[in-house]
Structures are given as structure tokens and as C-alpha cells.
Amino acid sequence: MTEETRKAIDRICEGELIECSAEAYGSEIRDALVRFALACLDINDRVRMRTALAEVNRLDRKHCSGPPAQYPDKLA
């Protein structure tokens, strides 16, 4: 995990928006955010999961990459 990706995850945990280049977002940050959302789901932290997925959707719209992230209907 790169330093930029680590900072992006830290910003999500602090409730802040992520600012990154389209290249950084597409190469590693998007995948890390989705993995972070899944990890939050595993520990029943729905607030952080939804925050991470909302940020993925916002950055997808900004950088036009990938399908929109979906919220799970139920917690497993």
C-alpha cells in the first residue's frame, strides 16, 4: 500500500474527502477503499462502510472510472 493510499484511508476515517489524481485513484486508491468498506462490513461498522462507498462513488463520478459501488442490502 502506498503512502498516498494510506493517507486516503486515514482521511476517510476522519470523515474528510479524498483529493487525488485520476491515475492514483484508478491504480490503487479505489481498490483500497472498496477493501476498506468490506473490512468495515466484517466488523459491523456500517457508518464507515457507507462513508467509504460514498467516497468511491464521488470519486468515480469525478474521475469517470469503474461501475458505481453498491451498498449491501443486509449485513452478513
Protein Blocks (a to p, Z undefined) as FASTA:
>chain_A
ZZklmmmmmmmmnopacdddfklmmmmmmmmmmmmmmmmmmnopaklmmmmmmmmmmmmm
mnopajaddddfbdZZ
